[in-house]
Amino acid sequence: MKKISFILLVILWIGCDDNGDSANSNPIISGRKVYIVGSDDDGACYWVNGSRVGLPDGDWATDIVVVDGDVYTSGTCGEYACYWINQEKYELPGSWGEGEAIAVDGNDVYVAGWFNNGSCYWKNGQKINLTTNGESQAFAIGVRNNGSVYIGGSYINNHHYVIPCFWKDGNNRTNLPIPNHGDGEVYDITFDAAGNMRYYAGFTMKPDNLTGYAPKAARWRHTTRTDLPDGTSDISLYGTGSYGITIDGEDIYVAGYTDWIGDYDDDNTGGTFPRYWKNNTAHDLEGGPNTIFGTGQANDIRVADGNVVVVGVATSNSDDYAVQACYWFNDELHYLEDVIGEQSEAKGVFIE
């Protein structure tokens, strides 16, 4: 395991430390553990209530789920996609692979991602190809209550459009609707409370007279698209996007960002800014100091006991362009690491 002694964790109200005690004694949500997965300059890792746990030989980690106390994470180790069960690493076949999402169903472990010749998913380490033409990516995976496996992502069609889609149980692909003459991608999947209906999060792009080709955050219920509101009429808004989705009761939450065109006289007005949507209402989140790249971005979201936890990145210093892994607890920003000039990122969250 790589050393992490140089990392300075911010001592917030959660009482973060490196010995793991804070994972139990100072929970972010009383009676629960909040797991956040990502990476820093020391490699792949996850945080339990703010306390860092390294993942051996990992470059970065992308998704996390906890089942019966065991922690499952997906990611990349060198030229291979991989996953970890707790701290034990499993490399996945397929050269130059990347693991993007993980799901567990009974004794079966599923990882979605791609390799050098296409997109795929792995079931208990066995690779199942979705495409083999090198022009598709799989970002999300989930198992329905009837055992069917759904993978979300995108592919390039014969007309060179990027088409958002999902695959069911292998190469049975369904396209998701996009604007006319537009593109799109799927980044996350979730299910309703019954475990039946699928919801996807991502974005579309379409020609725009002002900005050229503007991104738009979207979610799909099975194959019905809902464009998420911009929340502003300001013409400086270039577009929006989304990376994570969850459902709490009747409410649908989507995590993402706004992307702004900078003012000509002020370099620190453009870039990405963190946000989430609850149903069709936008909630802008506090970011870090303004830089030419914005203030941050939200990558995933979960809700428990009425508390909203969003994870992502926020800038840490206006004098450099590094971003740090962070989370927002009920809209309040907390850094997981604060090492000026170094990079870290939070990609996914699971609440136990």
C-alpha positions in Angstrom: 0.0 0.0 0.0 1.3 3.4 -0.9 2.2 5.8 1.9 -0.3 8.6 2.6 1.4 10.3 5.5 2.1 13.5 3.5 -1.7 14.1 3.0 -3.1 16.8 5.1 -6.8 16.2 5.7 -8.9 19.2 6.7 -10.0 18.9 10.3 -13.7 19.6 9.9 -16.6 19.0 12.2 -16.5 15.4 11.1 -13.1 15.1 12.8 -11.2 13.4 10.0 -8.0 11.5 10.7 -6.0 8.7 9.1 -6.5 5.9 11.6 -10.1 5.2 10.8 -11.5 6.0 14.2 -13.5 8.9 12.8 -15.3 6.5 10.5 -17.2 5.3 13.6 -17.0 8.1 16.2 -17.8 11.1 14.1 -20.3 10.1 11.4 -21.4 12.6 8.7 -24.9 11.3 9.2 -25.7 10.0 12.7 -25.9 6.2 12.7 -24.6 5.8 9.2 -21.4 5.5 7.2 -20.8 7.6 4.2 -18.4 6.1 1.7 -16.9 8.4 -1.0 -14.7 6.9 -3.8 -12.1 8.7 -5.9 -8.4 9.3 -6.1 -5.6 11.7 -5.2 -1.9 12.1 -6.0 -1.2 8.8 -4.1 -3.6 6.8 -6.2 -7.0 5.2 -5.9 -8.8 5.4 -2.6 -12.1 5.9 -0.8 -13.0 7.8 2.3 -15.3 6.5 5.1 -16.8 9.5 6.9 -13.8 11.5 5.8 -11.1 9.0 6.7 -9.0 7.9 3.8 -8.5 4.2 2.8 -6.0 3.5 0.0 -6.7 0.9 -2.7 -3.6 -1.1 -3.6 -1.9 -0.5 -7.0 -4.9 1.6 -8.2 -4.5 4.7 -10.4 -8.0 5.9 -9.8 -11.3 4.6 -8.5 -14.7 5.4 -10.0 -17.6 3.8 -8.1 -18.4 2.2 -4.8 -21.1 -0.1 -3.2 -21.1 -1.7 0.2 -22.8 -5.1 0.8 -22.9 -6.8 4.3 -20.0 -4.7 5.4 -17.8 -5.5 2.4 -16.6 -2.5 0.3 -16.7 -3.0 -3.5 -14.9 -0.4 -5.7 -14.2 -0.2 -9.4 -11.3 1.6 -11.2 -8.1 1.3 -13.2 -4.8 -0.3 -12.3 -2.1 0.5 -14.9 -3.3 -0.8 -18.3 -6.1 -2.9 -16.8 -9.6 -2.3 -15.5 -9.9 -3.7 -12.0 -12.1 -3.8 -8.9 -11.4 -4.3 -5.2 -13.3 -6.1 -2.5 -12.2 -4.3 0.6 -8.4 -3.9 -0.2 -8.0 -7.0 -2.4 -7.5 -6.2 -6.0 -8.9 -8.1 -9.0 -7.5 -7.3 -12.5 -10.0 -7.6 -15.3 -9.2 -8.9 -18.8 -8.9 -6.6 -21.8 -5.9 -4.5 -22.6 -6.0 -0.8 -21.7 -9.2 -1.3 -19.9 -11.0 1.1 -17.5 -13.6 0.2 -14.9 -16.3 2.9 -14.6 -19.1 1.4 -12.4 -19.8 -1.5 -10.1 -22.8 -3.4 -9.0 -23.3 -6.4 -6.7 -26.2 -8.9 -6.9 -26.0 -11.8 -4.5 -22.7 -13.5 -5.1 -22.2 -11.8 -8.5 -19.9 -8.7 -9.0 -20.5 -6.7 -12.2 -18.2 -4.0 -13.5 -18.9 -1.8 -16.5 -16.2 -0.1 -18.7 -14.2 -0.5 -21.8 -11.0 -1.9 -23.3 -8.8 -0.9 -26.2 -11.3 -2.4 -28.8 -14.7 -1.5 -27.4 -17.1 -1.4 -24.5 -17.9 -4.3 -22.2 -18.9 -5.4 -18.8 -17.4 -8.0 -16.6 -19.3 -10.6 -14.5 -17.2 -12.1 -11.8 -14.1 -11.3 -13.9 -15.4 -12.7 -17.2 -15.5 -10.1 -20.0 -18.7 -9.7 -21.9 -18.3 -7.5 -25.0 -20.9 -4.9 -25.8 -19.2 -3.6 -29.0 -15.8 -4.4 -30.5 -15.3 -1.5 -32.9 -13.6 0.8 -30.3 -16.2 3.5 -30.7 -18.3 3.1 -27.6 -18.0 3.5 -23.9 -19.9 2.1 -20.9 -20.2 4.3 -17.8 -23.0 2.8 -15.7 -24.3 -0.6 -14.5 -27.2 -1.8 -12.5 -29.1 -5.0 -11.8 -32.9 -5.0 -11.9 -35.0 -6.9 -9.4 -35.5 -9.7 -11.9 -31.8 -10.2 -12.4 -31.5 -8.4 -15.7 -28.3 -6.4 -16.1 -28.5 -2.9 -17.6 -25.4 -0.9 -18.8 -25.5 2.8 -19.7 -23.2 4.5 -22.1 -22.9 5.7 -25.7 -21.6 4.7 -29.1 -20.8 6.4 -32.5 -23.2 5.5 -35.2 -22.6 5.4 -39.0 -23.4 9.1 -39.3 -20.8 10.0 -36.7 -23.2 11.0 -34.0 -22.6 10.0 -30.4 -25.8 8.2 -29.3 -26.7 7.7 -25.7 -27.9 4.1 -25.0 -28.3 1.2 -22.7 -27.6 -2.4 -23.1 -29.6 -5.2 -21.5 -28.0 -8.5 -20.7 -25.2 -8.1 -23.2 -25.3 -6.6 -26.7 -29.1 -6.0 -26.8 -28.8 -2.2 -27.3 -31.5 0.4 -27.0 -31.0 4.0 -28.2 -32.1 6.9 -26.0 -33.7 10.0 -27.5 -31.6 13.1 -28.3 -32.3 16.4 -29.9 -32.6 16.5 -33.7 -29.0 16.6 -35.2 -27.6 16.2 -31.7 -25.5 13.9 -29.6 -25.6 12.5 -26.0 -24.1 10.3 -23.4 -25.3 8.3 -20.3 -23.2 8.4 -17.2 -25.3 6.8 -14.4 -28.2 4.6 -13.8 -30.6 4.1 -10.8 -33.8 2.2 -10.2 -37.1 3.2 -8.5 -38.0 1.9 -5.1 -39.4 -1.3 -6.5 -36.2 -2.0 -8.4 -38.0 -2.1 -11.7 -38.1 1.2 -13.6 -34.7 2.5 -14.9 -33.6 6.1 -14.8 -30.4 7.4 -16.5 -28.5 10.6 -16.1 -26.2 12.3 -18.7 -26.4 15.1 -21.2 -27.2 15.8 -24.8 -25.7 18.3 -27.2 -27.5 20.1 -30.1 -26.7 22.9 -32.5 -27.2 26.4 -31.0 -27.1 29.7 -32.8 -25.2 31.4 -30.0 -22.8 28.8 -28.6 -22.4 26.4 -31.5 -22.9 23.0 -29.9 -24.4 23.4 -26.4 -24.5 20.7 -23.8 -27.7 20.1 -21.8 -28.2 18.1 -18.7 -30.8 15.4 -19.1 -32.3 12.3 -17.4 -34.2 9.5 -19.1 -37.0 7.4 -17.5 -36.6 4.2 -19.5 -36.6 5.8 -23.0 -38.4 9.1 -22.2 -36.0 12.1 -22.0 -36.4 15.1 -19.6 -34.1 18.1 -20.2 -33.1 19.6 -16.9 -33.8 23.3 -16.5 -30.9 25.8 -16.9 -32.2 27.8 -13.9 -31.2 31.1 -15.7 -31.8 33.1 -18.8 -28.3 34.6 -18.7 -26.8 34.3 -22.2 -23.4 33.7 -20.6 -24.4 30.2 -19.7 -22.8 27.9 -22.2 -24.5 24.7 -21.0 -25.1 22.1 -18.3 -24.3 18.4 -17.7 -25.0 15.7 -15.2 -23.0 12.7 -14.0 -24.9 11.1 -11.1 -28.6 10.2 -10.3 -30.5 8.8 -7.3 -34.1 8.4 -6.2 -35.5 9.1 -2.7 -39.2 8.3 -2.5 -40.9 10.2 -5.2 -38.0 12.6 -5.7 -35.3 12.4 -8.4 -31.9 13.9 -7.7 -29.3 14.5 -10.4 -25.7 15.8 -9.8 -23.8 17.9 -12.3 -22.6 21.3 -13.3 -23.1 24.5 -15.1 -20.6 25.7 -17.7 -20.2 29.4 -18.2 -18.6 31.6 -20.9 -16.1 33.9 -19.2 -16.4 37.7 -19.4 -13.9 39.2 -21.8 -12.4 41.4 -19.1 -12.4 38.8 -16.3 -10.7 35.4 -16.6 -12.3 34.1 -13.4 -15.9 34.2 -14.5 -16.1 31.2 -16.9 -15.7 27.4 -16.4 -17.7 24.8 -14.5 -19.7 25.3 -11.3 -21.3 22.6 -9.1 -25.0 22.0 -9.0 -27.7 19.4 -8.5 -31.3 19.2 -9.5 -34.2 17.9 -7.3 -36.8 16.9 -9.7 -36.9 19.9 -12.1 -35.5 22.5 -9.6 -31.8 23.6 -9.9 -29.7 24.0 -6.7 -26.4 25.7 -7.2 -23.7 24.6 -4.8 -20.9 26.6 -3.2 -17.6 26.0 -4.9 -14.0 26.9 -4.2 -12.2 30.1 -5.2 -12.9 31.4 -8.7 -10.4 30.3 -11.3 -10.4 30.4 -15.1 -11.8 26.9 -14.9 -14.6 27.8 -12.5 -15.2 26.6 -8.9 -15.9 22.9 -9.1 -18.2 20.1 -10.3 -20.6 17.6 -8.8 -20.2 14.0 -9.8 -22.6 11.9 -7.7 -25.4 12.3 -5.2 -27.3 10.2 -2.5 -30.0 11.0 0.0 -30.5 9.4 3.4 -32.7 10.4 6.4 -33.6 13.6 4.6 -29.9 14.6 4.2 -28.5 15.3 0.7 -24.8 14.3 0.1 -23.2 15.4 -3.1 -19.6 14.6 -4.0 -17.2 16.0 -6.6 -14.4 18.5 -6.8 -13.9 22.1 -5.8 -11.0 24.5 -6.4 -8.8 25.0 -3.4 -6.7 28.1 -4.2 -7.2 30.9 -6.7 -3.5 31.0 -7.4 -3.4 27.6 -9.0 -5.7 25.4 -11.0 -5.8 22.3 -8.8 -9.1 20.8 -7.6 -9.7 18.8 -4.5 -12.0 16.0 -3.6 -15.0 17.3 -1.6 -18.5 16.7 -0.6 -21.5 18.9 0.1 -23.6 17.9 3.1 -27.0 19.6 2.8 -25.4 22.2 0.4 -22.4 22.9 2.7 -19.0 22.4 1.2 -16.4 20.2 2.9 -13.0 19.3 1.5 -11.8 15.7 1.9 -8.2 16.8 1.2 -6.5 20.2 1.2 -3.0 19.9 -0.3 -2.4 23.1 -2.2 -1.2 22.4 -5.8 -2.1 18.7 -5.7 -5.1 17.1 -7.3 -7.8 14.8 -5.9 -11.3 13.9 -7.0 -14.4 12.3 -5.5 -16.3 10.3 -8.1 -19.0 8.3 -6.3 -20.9 8.0 -3.0 -22.6 5.2 -1.1 -24.5 5.6 2.2 -24.7 2.6 4.5 
